[in-house]
């Protein structure tokens, strides 16, 4: 007789979010759920990295200690990669992910947990939460500053104290060895479910659902009916004798080819940076160009998801528009200058009557100097005065 998992996984983007940052994995001996943070630029990549590092452990561990050592190592590697990427690319600063992983050994389960995604166990009609949220609000509850009811609607309930990739410090995981018992049903879920659907309702759905797939579908539907403001992901597994043989299921961000391409491009960017530095990027090789040309069109959204591409596109267009504006202004100034020059040339070549100029000069002189100007004009023409006197003498 063999004991194992009958399992299913399902993820939905929700009704408000523009991208799915959750990732889930369900296999014969391994269950994983990760909820990424960091926005469209990094949350989906973060959760995918966590799944990618842990999914290779989908086999029966020799014993619980071996299972725990393997999970610690895999999550430590995921944490290290997340930290390195955030250091290399400022746009990814602060991105990270929650993660729950359960690996089976012969007679026990081994569970590691970090963040606020949850694990529930249904046994004999009783639902029990098997994880403790690593959140600020849960800390307030644990220290008696808030009640559980107050915590449900607290505005800071999404503030996390521990995640993978958020800091360079060592990973601080919660670790346990739950009993492996036939008949138990396990649920791993993101806060897109447990944050909007009550534990009592979750327990009823798990209890009445005939299969893990039906349970996943019903729970996701309930989260969407509650408004679906967040990504919602469920991984459900029944511990059974002689489990069905089926392929592992990967859902959410980790299931998209887009993220494979994004990670490849980020890896290439890291290699170029280490080899030649940021200021002197290496030209693309012929082999790389051939790969780009043969690339399937489904990878095209991946290019837009790389944070380093967006700033370049945002700065090129405004620079081009300002250049056109300055060109138009300069052209107008040249035309105005030519027009003014032509006008001045025409005015300068036009003859000006002398009396007008004399009257203007006299008028200006009178206004400033008054009588002296008149006296100067009279003394400057003595011959004219004598001629006038002779004419008067002859007349008399």
C-alpha positions in Angstrom: 0.0 0.0 0.0 1.3 3.5 -0.9 0.2 6.8 0.4 0.3 10.0 -1.5 -1.6 13.1 -2.8 -4.6 13.4 -5.0 -4.3 17.1 -5.9 -5.4 20.1 -7.9 -4.5 23.7 -8.3 -6.2 26.8 -9.7 -5.4 30.5 -10.0 -7.3 33.5 -11.1 -6.2 37.1 -11.8 -9.2 38.5 -10.0 -11.5 41.4 -11.1 -9.2 44.3 -10.5 -5.5 43.4 -10.9 -3.8 43.7 -14.2 -1.5 40.8 -13.8 -1.4 37.6 -11.7 1.4 37.6 -9.2 0.4 34.3 -7.6 2.0 31.0 -8.5 1.0 27.5 -7.4 2.4 23.9 -7.8 0.7 20.6 -7.0 2.5 17.3 -7.5 2.5 13.7 -6.2 4.8 14.5 -3.3 5.1 18.3 -3.2 2.7 21.3 -2.8 3.8 24.9 -3.2 2.1 28.3 -3.1 3.8 31.7 -3.6 2.2 35.2 -3.7 4.6 37.8 -5.2 4.9 41.4 -4.3 6.5 44.3 -6.2 3.9 45.2 -8.7 3.6 44.2 -12.4 7.4 44.8 -12.8 8.4 42.1 -10.3 5.8 40.3 -8.3 5.0 37.6 -10.9 8.7 37.0 -11.5 9.4 36.7 -7.7 6.7 34.0 -7.2 7.9 32.2 -10.3 11.4 32.1 -9.0 10.3 30.6 -5.7 8.3 27.9 -7.5 11.2 27.2 -9.9 13.7 26.6 -7.1 11.5 24.3 -5.1 9.6 22.2 -7.8 12.6 19.9 -8.3 12.0 18.4 -4.9 8.8 16.6 -6.0 9.9 13.2 -4.8 9.5 11.2 -1.6 12.1 12.4 0.9 14.0 9.8 2.9 12.9 11.2 6.2 11.5 14.5 7.6 14.9 15.9 8.4 16.1 15.3 4.8 12.9 16.9 3.5 13.4 20.0 5.8 17.1 20.4 4.7 16.1 20.3 1.0 13.4 22.9 1.5 15.7 25.2 3.4 18.3 25.0 0.7 15.9 25.5 -2.1 14.2 28.5 -0.5 17.6 29.9 0.5 18.7 29.8 -3.2 15.4 31.5 -4.2 16.0 34.2 -1.7 19.5 34.8 -2.9 18.4 35.1 -6.5 15.7 37.6 -5.6 18.2 39.7 -3.6 20.7 39.6 -6.5 18.1 40.7 -9.1 16.9 43.6 -6.9 20.5 44.7 -6.5 21.2 44.6 -10.2 18.0 46.4 -11.3 16.7 49.4 -9.2 13.3 48.9 -10.7 13.0 45.6 -8.8 14.1 47.0 -5.4 11.8 45.6 -2.7 10.2 42.9 -4.7 9.7 39.5 -3.0 7.3 36.7 -2.4 5.5 34.7 0.3 5.9 30.9 0.1 4.4 27.8 1.6 5.9 24.4 0.7 4.9 20.9 1.9 7.0 17.9 1.0 6.1 14.3 1.7 8.4 11.7 3.3 7.4 8.1 4.0 5.6 8.7 7.3 5.4 12.5 7.7 4.9 15.8 6.1 7.4 18.7 6.3 6.2 22.2 5.9 8.1 25.5 5.6 6.3 28.9 5.5 7.1 32.6 5.2 4.7 35.5 4.6 0.9 35.7 4.9 -0.2 32.9 2.5 -1.9 30.2 4.5 -2.2 26.4 4.9 -5.4 24.8 6.3 -6.0 21.2 7.2 -9.5 19.6 7.2 -9.6 16.5 9.4 -12.8 14.8 10.5 -15.0 17.8 9.6 -12.8 20.3 11.6 -10.8 23.0 9.8 -7.5 24.1 11.4 -5.2 26.9 10.2 -1.7 25.4 10.2 0.3 28.6 9.6 0.7 31.9 11.4 0.8 35.1 9.2 4.0 37.0 9.3 2.2 40.3 9.1 2.1 43.5 11.2 -1.5 43.0 12.0 -0.9 39.4 13.2 1.9 40.7 15.5 -0.7 43.2 17.0 -3.1 40.2 17.5 -0.3 38.1 19.1 0.7 40.8 21.5 -3.0 41.5 22.5 -3.2 44.9 20.8 -5.9 43.8 18.4 -8.6 41.2 18.4 -8.9 38.8 15.5 -12.2 40.5 14.4 -10.5 43.9 14.4 -7.6 42.4 12.4 -9.8 41.3 9.6 -10.6 44.9 8.5 -7.4 46.6 9.6 -6.0 49.0 7.0 -2.5 47.6 7.4 -3.3 43.9 7.3 -1.2 43.5 4.1 2.0 44.9 5.7 4.4 41.9 5.9 7.2 41.4 8.3 8.9 38.4 6.6 9.1 37.4 2.9 11.6 35.9 0.5 13.8 38.5 -1.2 12.9 41.6 0.7 16.3 42.0 2.4 19.8 40.6 2.4 19.3 39.0 5.8 19.1 35.2 6.1 15.7 33.6 5.4 13.6 33.1 8.6 11.2 30.3 8.0 8.5 28.7 10.1 9.1 24.9 10.0 7.0 22.0 11.2 6.4 18.3 10.6 2.6 17.7 10.5 1.3 14.2 10.8 0.7 12.3 7.5 -2.8 10.8 7.9 -5.0 9.3 5.3 -8.3 11.2 4.9 -6.9 14.6 5.6 -7.5 17.4 3.1 -4.9 20.2 2.8 -5.4 23.7 1.3 -2.7 26.2 0.5 -4.1 29.6 -0.5 -3.1 33.2 -1.1 -4.6 36.1 0.8 -6.9 36.7 -2.2 -9.0 33.9 -0.8 -8.5 33.9 3.0 -8.6 37.7 3.1 -12.1 37.8 1.6 -13.7 34.5 2.4 -14.2 33.5 6.1 -12.6 30.4 7.5 -16.0 28.9 8.3 -17.0 29.1 4.7 -13.7 27.7 3.5 -14.2 24.7 5.8 -17.7 24.1 4.5 -16.5 24.1 0.9 -13.6 21.8 1.6 -15.9 19.4 3.5 -18.6 19.2 0.8 -16.4 19.1 -2.3 -16.0 15.6 -3.7 -12.6 16.2 -5.3 -9.7 18.6 -5.0 -10.5 20.1 -8.4 -14.1 20.8 -7.3 -12.9 22.4 -4.1 -10.5 24.7 -6.0 -13.2 25.8 -8.4 -15.7 26.5 -5.6 -13.2 28.5 -3.5 -12.0 30.7 -6.4 -15.6 31.3 -7.4 -16.4 32.5 -3.8 -13.5 34.9 -3.8 -14.6 36.4 -7.1 -18.2 36.8 -5.8 -16.7 38.6 -2.8 -15.3 41.2 -5.2 -12.1 39.6 -6.4 -9.9 42.6 -5.6 -6.8 40.4 -5.5 -5.3 37.4 -7.3 -6.7 34.2 -5.8 -4.9 30.9 -5.9 -5.7 27.5 -4.3 -3.8 24.3 -4.0 -5.8 21.4 -2.6 -4.5 17.9 -1.8 -6.2 14.8 -0.3 -4.0 12.3 1.4 -5.1 8.9 0.1 -4.0 5.3 -0.3 -3.0 4.4 -3.8 -3.2 7.9 -5.3 -4.0 8.5 -8.9 -1.1 9.0 -11.3 -1.3 12.4 -12.9 1.0 15.1 -14.1 2.0 18.0 -11.8 0.0 21.1 -12.1 1.5 24.6 -12.3 -0.8 27.6 -12.1 -0.6 31.4 -12.0 2.4 33.4 -13.0 4.8 30.4 -13.0 2.7 28.7 -15.7 3.2 31.5 -18.3 5.8 31.3 -21.0 6.2 35.1 -20.6 8.1 34.7 -17.4 10.5 32.2 -18.8 11.5 34.8 -21.4 11.7 37.6 -18.8 14.0 35.6 -16.6 16.2 34.7 -19.6 16.5 38.3 -20.6 17.3 39.4 -17.0 19.9 36.7 -16.9 21.5 37.9 -20.1 21.4 41.5 -18.7 23.2 40.4 -15.6 25.9 38.6 -17.6 26.5 41.6 -19.8 26.7 43.9 -16.7 29.3 41.6 -15.1 31.3 41.3 -18.3 31.5 44.9 -19.5 29.6 47.2 -17.2 26.4 49.3 -17.6 28.0 52.0 -19.7 29.3 49.8 -22.5 26.8 47.1 -23.4 27.9 44.3 -25.7 26.4 44.2 -29.2 24.0 41.3 -29.8 25.5 38.3 -31.4 24.3 36.7 -34.6 23.0 33.7 -32.6 21.0 36.0 -30.2 19.5 37.9 -33.2 18.5 34.6 -34.8 16.8 33.5 -31.6 14.9 36.8 -31.4 13.8 36.4 -35.0 12.6 32.8 -34.5 10.9 33.7 -31.2 7.2 33.0 -30.9 4.9 36.0 -30.8 3.5 34.9 -27.4 6.7 36.1 -25.8 6.2 39.7 -27.0 4.6 40.9 -23.7 7.7 39.8 -21.9 9.7 42.6 -23.5 7.3 45.1 -22.0 7.5 43.5 -18.6 11.2 44.1 -18.2 11.6 47.1 -16.0 14.7 48.5 -17.8 12.8 48.9 -21.1 10.1 51.2 -19.8 12.2 54.2 -18.9 13.9 54.3 -22.3 10.6 54.4 -24.1 9.3 57.1 -21.8 12.3 59.4 -22.3 12.6 59.1 -26.1 9.2 60.4 -27.1 9.2 63.6 -25.0 12.7 64.4 -26.3 11.5 64.1 -29.8 8.4 66.3 -29.2 10.5 69.1 -27.6 12.9 69.1 -30.5 10.0 69.7 -32.9 8.7 72.6 -30.7 12.1 74.3 -30.6 12.5 73.9 -34.3 9.2 75.6 -35.0 10.0 78.5 -32.6 13.4 79.0 -34.2 11.9 79.1 -37.6 9.4 81.7 -36.5 12.1 83.8 -35.0 14.1 83.7 -38.3 11.1 84.8 -40.3 10.4 87.6 -37.9 14.0 88.8 -38.1 13.9 88.8 -41.9 10.7 90.8 -41.9 12.0 93.4 -39.4 15.2 93.7 -41.4 13.4 94.3 -44.6 11.1 96.9 -42.9 14.1 98.8 -41.6 15.8 98.8 -44.9 12.7 100.2 -46.6 12.3 103.0 -44.1 16.0 103.9 -44.3 15.9 104.3 -48.1 12.8 106.5 -48.1 13.6 110.3 -48.5 12.7 112.5 -45.5 11.8 116.2 -46.1 14.3 118.6 -44.4 11.7 121.1 -43.0 10.2 118.3 -40.9 13.6 117.4 -39.6 14.4 121.0 -38.8 11.1 121.6 -37.0 11.6 118.5 -35.0 15.1 119.6 -34.0 14.0 123.0 -33.0 11.1 121.7 -31.1 13.3 119.5 -29.1 15.8 122.3 -28.5 13.1 124.7 -27.3 11.8 122.2 -24.9 15.2 121.8 -23.3 17.0 125.0 -23.8 14.2 127.6 -24.3 15.5 131.1 -25.3 19.2 130.5 -25.8 18.4 128.5 -28.9 16.5 131.4 -30.4 19.3 133.8 -29.5 21.9 131.4 -31.1 19.9 131.3 -34.3 19.7 135.1 -34.5 23.4 135.7 -34.0 24.4 133.0 -36.4 23.1 135.2 -39.4 24.4 138.8 -39.0 24.5 139.6 -42.8 20.8 138.7 -43.0 20.1 141.3 -40.3 22.1 144.0 -41.9 20.4 143.4 -45.3 17.0 143.8 -43.6 18.0 147.1 -42.0 19.2 148.5 -45.4 15.9 147.5 -47.0 14.0 149.4 -44.4 16.2 152.5 -44.9 15.6 152.5 -48.7 11.9 152.3 -48.1 11.8 155.3 -45.9 
